[in-house]
Amino acid sequence: MEELDGLSVRSLLRLHAQVHETLRDRGVLRSANAPTADLAEFLFCEAFGWELAGKSEKSFDAVGPDDRRYQIKGRRLHRRNLSRQLSAIRDFKGFDVLAGVLFDEDYGVQRAALIPSAEVEARSTWVAHTNSWRFLLRESLWELDGVVDVTEPLRAALEGAPSGPVSTRE
């Protein structure tokens, strides 16, 4: 698809969101999840120079230059679902900081924060049938001591993301 090669990452994500919603309207798709998780990981690593962990790591997604371990979570808010519930958390001891981002319907960065794992654990709810913890990225979290608002660095990373093909990181 040569006509897409010159588009920015942001433009491609807008197009993806529009196509995805049209397919949902037509009953072809049932969820609105992808590519939220991968985009969140990409943006945090780009913005802060973190190194992505291998896919086999279960309790953290990236490591910072200071050796802090980050669990990265993202949620796309859209007209059909405004829930701020992040994907399941299985272990609080495996990461130091949760890096969370809320995307708007077109994959723009709405809000992003770095939250100490102790704060995440204190505000999570155990869900027995999934054997995991549920955590919501509520607006009130940005007011807590130790939470860092990183909305602007993630917006900058999204706007500065490369256009055209790039080599993959492994």
C-alpha positions, 0 to 999 in steps of 0.5 A, spaced: 500 500 500 504 505 497 499 510 498 500 509 506 507 510 506 508 517 506 503 518 512 505 519 519 504 514 524 498 519 527 495 519 520 495 512 520 492 511 527 486 515 525 485 511 519 485 505 523 480 508 528 475 510 522 476 503 519 475 499 525 469 503 527 466 502 520 467 494 521 464 494 528 458 498 525 457 493 520 458 487 525 464 485 522 468 486 529 466 486 536 472 489 540 476 495 540 482 493 543 488 493 538 493 496 537 492 500 544 497 495 548 503 495 543 502 503 541 502 504 549 509 500 550 512 504 543 510 511 546 513 510 553 519 507 550 520 512 545 519 518 550 523 516 556 528 511 552 526 505 556 528 498 553 522 493 551 523 487 555 522 480 552 515 478 550 516 472 555 517 477 561 510 476 565 510 482 570 514 488 567 514 491 559 520 495 559 526 497 563 529 504 564 536 507 564 535 507 572 534 499 572 526 501 574 521 496 571 515 498 568 508 495 567 505 499 561 498 499 560 493 503 555 486 504 554 482 507 548 476 510 550 471 511 545 463 512 544 461 505 545 466 504 552 468 509 556 471 504 561 478 506 564 479 499 566 486 497 564 488 490 562 489 484 568 495 485 573 497 479 575 503 481 580 505 487 583 512 485 585 514 484 578 514 492 577 516 498 580 512 503 576 505 502 572 506 507 566 498 508 564 496 512 558 488 513 556 487 514 548 482 518 545 477 515 540 482 517 534 488 514 538 491 521 541 494 521 548 488 524 552 492 523 559 498 519 561 501 518 568 507 514 572 504 511 578 508 507 583 506 500 584 504 501 591 499 506 589 497 501 584 496 495 589 492 499 594 487 501 589 486 495 585 481 490 586 482 482 586 478 478 581 477 471 583 475 468 576 480 471 572 486 470 578 488 477 577 487 484 579 483 490 576 485 497 576 482 503 573 486 509 571 481 514 574 482 522 574 483 522 581 490 518 580 493 524 577 493 528 584 496 523 588 503 524 591 508 520 587 504 520 581 507 523 575 503 526 569 507 524 563 501 526 558 505 531 554 512 527 553 507 521 550 503 526 545 510 529 543 513 522 542 506 520 538 507 526 534 514 525 532 513 518 531 517 516 524 513 516 518 514 510 513 517 503 514 522 502 520 526 496 522 523 492 528 526 492 535 527 485 538 
